[in-house]
Amino acid sequence: MITAQKGLNEPRYASLKGIMAAKKIPIEARNIAGLGLQEGDIYNQRVTIVSVELPAEKTGGRKIEGGDAATAAREILRFMREEAKAL
């Protein structure tokens, strides 16, 4: 049996009062030792981290000049075939 209620897919938005109250609550910074744990208790023993690095910076976008949609579409297809090699 499956049941559902009205408003199931409607998001709940935070009220201004709730947002302002949340700003006043202090956030405590804790470390592993303060919680009574050790490094081995936190990290999965079967997983080995090989490296951590930031993703490559994205290049700037490209503006397509053209008066009509057909010219712009041809330019996009040309770019995808020749430069991006996506088609």
PAVEXLO-123707 format. One record per residue: residue in three letters; x, y, z of N, C-alpha, C in turn. Coordinates in steps of 0.2 Angstrom, whole numbers, plus 2048, in hexadecimal, padded with zeros to 3 digits. Example, Ala and Ser with C-alpha at 12.3 -4.5 7.8 and 13.67 -1.06 7.14 Angstrom:
REM residues 2
ala8427E482783E7EA8278427F0827/ser8407F58238447FB824840800827/
This chain:
REM residues 87
met8047FA800800800800804806800/ile80380B7FC8068117FC8028177FD/thr80481B802800821803804828802/ala80082D8018038348007FE839803/gln80183E8047FD8448077FD84A802/lys7F884E8037F88547FF7FE859801/gly80185C7FC8078607FD80D85D7FE/leu80E8567FC8148537FD81A8567F9/asn8188587F381D85B7EE81E8637EF/glu81B8667F481C86D7F582286E7FA/pro8278727F882C8737FC82A878802/arg82E87780882D87B80E83288080E/tyr83088680E83488C80E83688F815/ala83C89181783D89381D83A89A81E/ser83889B8248358A282583A8A7827/leu8398AD82783E8B28288408B2830/lys83A8B083483C8B083B8408AA83D/gly83F8A483984489F83A84B8A0838/ile84C8A38328528A58308568AA835/met8538AF8378568B383C8588B0842/ala8538AB8458558A784B85B8A384A/ala85C8A084486189B84286889F842/lys8688A684086E8A98408718AA847/lys86C8AA84C86F8AC8538718A6857/ile8708A085487389A85787A899856/pro87E89885B88589885A887891857/ile88C89085388F88A850895888854/glu89588285789B88085B8A087C856/ala8A687E8568AB87A8528AE875857/arg8AE86F8548B08698588B5865854/asn8BA8628588BF85E8558BE857857/ile8C28538548C184B8558C284985C/ala8C784C85F8C984A8668C484D86B/gly8C18528698BC85586E8B585186E/leu8B484D8698AF8488688B084186B/gly8B784086D8B983A8708BA83586B/leu8BC8378658BD83285F8C483385D/gln8C782E8598CD82E8568CC82F84E/glu8D283084B8D28308438CF82A840/gly8D18248438CF81E8408C781D841/asp8C48208468BD81F8478B9823842/ile8BC82883F8B882C83A8B982A833/tyr8BF8288318C082782A8BF81F829/asn8BC81D8238BB8168218C2813820/gln8C380E8248CA80A8238CB80781C/arg8C68058198C78028128C880780D/val8C780D80E8C88128098CE81680A/thr8D28178048D981A8058D8820800/ile8D98268038D982C7FF8E082D7FB/val8DF82D7F58E682D7F18E88357F0/ser8E38397EE8E48407ED8DE8447ED/val8DF84A7EF8D984F7EF8DC8557EC/glu8D88577E68DA85D7E38D48617E0/leu8D58677DF8CF86B7DC8CE86A7D5/pro8C886A7D28C786A7CB8CA86F7C7/ala8CB86E7C18CE8737BD8C98797BC/glu8CC87F7BB8C88857BA8C58847B4/lys8BF8877B48BB8877AD8BD88D7A9/thr8BD88B7A38BE89179E8B889579D/gly8B989B79A8B48A07998AF89D794/gly8A989F7948A489D78F8A58A0788/arg8A189F7848A28A177D89C8A477B/lys89C8AA7788968AE7768958AD76E/ile8908AB76C88E8AA76588B8B0762/glu88F8B375D88C8B975A8888B6754/gly8838BA75387E8B874D8788BB74E/gly8758BD74886E8C07488688BB749/asp8698B67468638B17468648AB74A/ala85F8A774B8608A074F86489B74A/ala86289B74486589673F86D89773F/thr86F89D73F87689E73F87A89C745/ala87689E74B87989C751879894752/ala87489175087488A75087988674C/arg87B889746880887742887888745/glu88888D74988E88F74C88F88A752/ile88988875688A88475B88C87D759/leu88987B75388A87475189187474E/arg89487974B89B87974889F87974E/phe89E87C7548A287C75A8A287575D/met89C87275D89C86B7608A086675C/arg89F8677558A38627518AA863751/glu8AC8697508B486A74E8B886C755/glu8B58707598B987275F8B886D765/ala8B286C7678B186876D8B186076B/lys8B085E7658B08577628AB853766/ala8A58567678A085376B89B84F766/leu89B85176089784E75B89B84A756/
